[in-house]
Amino acid sequence: MAVESFGELIRASRRRLNKSLQDIADALGVSAVYVSEVERGKRPPFTTERLPALAQVLELDLYQLMTAVWAEKKMIEVDPAAAGGKQFEALVALARGGLMESELDEILTILKRKQLELKLKNI
């Protein structure tokens, strides 16, 4: 299965819901032309600040959108002020690397469990 680009994900989701470019634009406070350009890959993905509204209007998981943005940009954006001190410290440690596979597996297990807890809490 081919990985969708951010724009392809947005377009497919918009079409699945029978929403217009203008519907998405109105929800994000941008123009329909801008949305079209993002969908076609002519502009970069929407800013992180717009992703919650996009997730809501397209009925998508915010984490899925963020992951698509990061994959497209080939980088992960983190606001140190929004991340707690220990969270930011952990992210910096991960970015430095040097962890063994078993240590990364442990971290991923914890993170997946937390993500599942959050999803169940929001049901």
Residue pairs with C-beta under 8 A, 6 or more apart in sequence:
3 71
4 12
4 68
5 41
5 68
5 72
6 38
6 45
6 65
6 68
6 69
6 71
6 72
7 38
7 39
7 40
7 41
7 45
8 39
9 60
9 64
9 65
9 68
10 24
10 35
10 38
10 39
10 54
10 58
11 39
13 58
13 59
13 60
14 20
14 21
14 23
14 24
14 39
14 58
17 58
17 59
19 57
19 58
20 32
21 32
21 35
21 36
21 39
22 32
23 57
24 32
24 35
24 54
24 57
24 58
25 31
25 32
25 34
25 35
27 53
27 54
27 56
27 57
28 35
28 46
28 50
28 53
28 54
28 57
29 50
30 46
30 50
34 43
37 43
38 44
38 45
38 46
44 72
44 73
45 68
45 69
45 72
45 73
46 54
46 69
48 66
48 69
48 77
48 79
51 62
51 65
51 66
51 69
52 62
54 60
54 65
55 61
55 62
55 64
55 65
63 115
70 76
70 77
78 88
78 91
80 88
83 91
93 99
94 107
99 107
